Amino acid sequence: ARRGMREQTMAEMRDVERLLLRALDIDNTADAAADVYEALGVVYNVSRDYDAAVDSFRRAIEVRPDDYQLRNKLGATLANSNRSEEALSSYHMALSLKPKYARGWLNMAIAHSNLHNYSEASRCYLQTLSLNQEAKHVWSYLRIALTCDEQWDLLPLAASQNLSAFHEHFDFVEY
């Protein structure tokens, strides 16, 4: 039953892909093309065709180079395909376009963690928390990064969720 469901889902994804490509035939203006390529990128990402997703997001970015969310989606797709090093440049670009983009900072932190750059990951987690105090789950990510970096003395600060106390240890902007 599970296999049949997976095959049905893949067939539905191919149907969505065909409809999106048909939309390009109907309206091939640059803005419409960017929307279609973005949607295709999401479809390919969900179906784990990461190379096609990367290509689609890059084509959308050609049309909308200042779209920070597209740059973030490209970074996330690269990271999902075990290309965290490449993802970092997409996240940097997204954050240069919108420095207060909490999701971009979180994704950058995760990419740094994947690359075992735990100190930089911690800094990015702290920046995320500064921008979004409601993101309580990020404290656990920070504790993991601090543990991997053997920053035992900082774990009590993370446990108490004392963001300001981290300023003497990391460079981040508190909002």
MILUMTOR-968054 format. One record per residue (C-alpha): residue in one letter; x negated, y negated, z; residue number from 1. Coordinates in Angstrom, 3 decimals. Each point is the difference from the previous one (the first is absolute). Layout:
% MILUMTOR-968054
("A", (X, Y, Z), NUM)
...
***
This chain:
% MILUMTOR-968054
("A", (0.000, 0.000, 0.000), 1)
("R", (-2.831, -2.391, 0.870), 2)
("R", (-1.755, 0.584, -3.331), 3)
("G", (3.211, -0.654, -1.916), 4)
("M", (0.497, -3.222, 1.907), 5)
("R", (-3.566, -1.117, -0.813), 6)
("E", (0.508, 0.779, -3.688), 7)
("Q", (3.259, -1.961, 0.058), 8)
("T", (-1.768, -2.964, 1.617), 9)
("M", (-2.766, 0.102, -2.626), 10)
("A", (2.613, 0.149, -2.778), 11)
("E", (1.736, -3.030, 1.523), 12)
("M", (-3.339, -1.853, 0.127), 13)
("R", (-0.545, 0.727, -3.688), 14)
("D", (3.511, -1.329, -0.700), 15)
("V", (-0.813, -3.210, 1.895), 16)
("E", (-3.272, -0.284, -1.922), 17)
("R", (1.847, 0.385, -3.338), 18)
("L", (2.562, -2.642, 1.000), 19)
("L", (-2.718, -2.440, 1.018), 20)
("L", (-1.891, 0.524, -3.247), 21)
("R", (3.240, -0.505, -1.919), 22)
("A", (0.473, -3.290, 1.879), 23)
("L", (-3.325, -1.131, -1.481), 24)
("D", (1.393, 0.600, -3.485), 25)
("I", (3.057, -2.110, 0.797), 26)
("D", (-1.812, -2.915, 1.662), 27)
("N", (-3.740, -0.145, -0.565), 28)
("T", (-0.541, -3.524, 1.321), 29)
("A", (-3.049, -0.275, 2.240), 30)
("D", (2.034, -0.454, 3.185), 31)
("A", (2.266, 2.959, -0.761), 32)
("A", (-3.040, 2.102, -0.877), 33)
("A", (-1.610, -0.853, 3.345), 34)
("D", (3.170, 1.092, 1.815), 35)
("V", (0.129, 3.260, -1.961), 36)
("Y", (-3.694, 0.741, 0.589), 37)
("E", (0.416, -0.701, 3.709), 38)
("A", (2.975, 2.355, 0.181), 39)
("L", (-1.907, 2.642, -1.977), 40)
("G", (-2.897, -0.385, 2.424), 41)
("V", (2.323, 0.773, 2.891), 42)
("V", (1.511, 3.001, -1.813), 43)
("Y", (-3.428, 1.396, -0.879), 44)
("N", (-1.271, -0.628, 3.529), 45)
("V", (2.949, 1.866, 1.549), 46)
("S", (-0.523, 2.891, -2.420), 47)
("R", (-3.741, -0.064, 0.852), 48)
("D", (-1.136, -0.815, -3.532), 49)
("Y", (-2.431, -2.528, 1.434), 50)
("D", (-1.965, -0.679, -3.184), 51)
("A", (3.188, -0.933, -1.848), 52)
("A", (1.114, -2.098, 2.991), 53)
("V", (-3.319, -1.862, 0.083), 54)
("D", (0.249, -0.657, -3.732), 55)
("S", (3.571, -1.277, 0.363), 56)
("F", (-0.819, -2.333, 2.884), 57)
("R", (-3.028, -1.352, -1.874), 58)
("R", (2.172, -0.716, -3.053), 59)
("A", (2.493, -1.849, 2.209), 60)
("I", (-2.851, -1.991, 1.577), 61)
("E", (-1.183, -1.063, -3.468), 62)
("V", (3.324, -1.829, -0.315), 63)
("R", (0.275, -1.138, 3.629), 64)
("P", (-3.587, -0.386, 1.273), 65)
("D", (1.078, -2.076, 3.018), 66)
("D", (2.510, 2.548, 1.329), 67)
("Y", (-1.422, 1.038, 3.379), 68)
("Q", (2.512, 2.835, 0.396), 69)
("L", (-1.035, 1.563, -3.310), 70)
("R", (-3.631, -0.173, 1.090), 71)
("N", (0.934, 1.664, 3.290), 72)
("K", (1.909, 2.753, -1.823), 73)
("L", (-3.005, 0.612, -2.217), 74)
("G", (-2.201, 0.231, 3.101), 75)
("A", (2.395, 2.410, 1.712), 76)
("T", (0.098, 2.193, -3.094), 77)
("L", (-3.788, 0.072, -0.191), 78)
("A", (-0.171, 0.859, 3.704), 79)
("N", (2.643, 2.737, -0.428), 80)
("S", (-2.222, 1.558, -2.664), 81)
("N", (-3.039, 0.047, 2.319), 82)
("R", (-1.512, -3.100, -1.595), 83)
("S", (-0.089, -2.181, 3.109), 84)
("E", (-3.195, -1.758, -1.086), 85)
("E", (1.734, -1.196, -3.179), 86)
("A", (3.125, -0.864, 1.988), 87)
("L", (-1.902, -2.528, 2.099), 88)
("S", (-0.480, -2.408, -2.909), 89)
("S", (3.755, 0.075, -0.723), 90)
("Y", (0.772, -0.711, 3.646), 91)
("H", (-2.567, -2.818, 0.075), 92)
("M", (1.660, -1.549, -3.038), 93)
("A", (3.478, 0.366, 1.510), 94)
("L", (-1.200, -1.661, 3.194), 95)
("S", (-1.762, -2.796, -1.879), 96)
("L", (3.391, -0.727, -1.592), 97)
("K", (1.907, 0.293, 3.299), 98)
("P", (-2.287, -0.024, 3.058), 99)
("K", (2.861, 0.534, 2.464), 100)
("Y", (1.199, 3.212, -1.681), 101)
("A", (0.185, 2.449, 2.916), 102)
("R", (0.601, 3.062, -2.178), 103)
("G", (-3.114, -0.813, -2.039), 104)
("W", (-2.092, -0.234, 3.176), 105)
("L", (1.392, 3.314, 1.237), 106)
("N", (-0.744, 1.720, -3.302), 107)
("M", (-3.510, -1.463, 0.006), 108)
("A", (-0.515, 1.337, 3.539), 109)
("I", (1.140, 3.476, -1.024), 110)
("A", (-2.343, -0.034, -3.007), 111)
("H", (-2.905, -1.003, 2.251), 112)
("S", (0.915, 2.800, 2.408), 113)
("N", (0.057, 2.480, -2.883), 114)
("L", (-3.527, -1.170, -0.871), 115)
("H", (-1.121, 0.332, 3.650), 116)
("N", (-0.530, -3.789, 0.243), 117)
("Y", (1.616, -0.007, 3.435), 118)
("S", (-1.192, -3.398, 1.175), 119)
("E", (1.421, -1.715, -3.088), 120)
("A", (3.151, 2.124, 0.296), 121)
("S", (0.410, -1.214, 3.598), 122)
("R", (-0.365, -3.617, -1.104), 123)
("C", (2.650, 0.484, -2.681), 124)
("Y", (2.358, 1.761, 2.449), 125)
("L", (-0.400, -2.964, 2.357), 126)
("Q", (0.773, -2.401, -2.853), 127)
("T", (3.117, 2.045, -0.770), 128)
("L", (1.115, -0.194, 3.628), 129)
("S", (-0.635, -3.735, 0.043), 130)
("L", (2.341, -0.406, -2.958), 131)
("N", (2.625, 2.489, 1.139), 132)
("Q", (0.283, 0.483, 3.751), 133)
("E", (2.983, 2.322, -0.570), 134)
("A", (-2.259, 2.594, -1.679), 135)
("K", (-0.585, 1.903, 3.248), 136)
("H", (-1.122, 3.138, -1.888), 137)
("V", (-3.115, -1.873, -1.148), 138)
("W", (-1.333, 0.071, 3.566), 139)
("S", (-0.324, 3.791, -0.270), 140)
("Y", (-1.884, -0.378, -3.309), 141)
("L", (-2.291, -2.490, 1.710), 142)
("R", (-0.635, 2.425, 2.890), 143)
("I", (-0.942, 2.717, -2.492), 144)
("A", (-2.428, -2.322, -1.832), 145)
("L", (-1.556, -1.136, 3.287), 146)
("T", (-0.379, 3.625, 1.108), 147)
("C", (-1.610, 1.021, -3.305), 148)
("D", (-2.347, -2.986, 0.360), 149)
("E", (-0.756, 1.062, 3.604), 150)
("Q", (1.113, -3.389, 1.310), 151)
("W", (1.094, 1.551, 3.303), 152)
("D", (-0.146, -3.315, 1.874), 153)
("L", (2.660, -1.487, -2.305), 154)
("L", (2.571, 2.762, 0.454), 155)
("P", (1.487, -1.586, 3.162), 156)
("L", (0.602, -3.221, -1.965), 157)
("A", (1.861, 1.982, -2.634), 158)
("A", (1.948, 1.892, 2.666), 159)
("S", (1.111, -3.299, 1.541), 160)
("Q", (0.718, -1.405, -3.490), 161)
("N", (-1.950, -3.148, 0.849), 162)
("L", (-0.635, -1.483, -3.436), 163)
("S", (-1.732, -3.158, 1.229), 164)
("A", (-2.558, 2.004, 1.986), 165)
("F", (-1.350, 1.439, -3.252), 166)
("H", (-1.230, -3.398, -1.239), 167)
("E", (-3.347, 0.348, 1.737), 168)
("H", (-0.542, 3.300, -1.855), 169)
("F", (1.525, -0.560, -3.466), 170)
("D", (0.444, -2.874, -2.432), 171)
("F", (3.682, -0.387, -0.863), 172)
("V", (2.488, -2.859, -0.108), 173)
("E", (2.768, 0.019, 2.586), 174)
("Y", (3.299, -1.519, -1.133), 175)
***
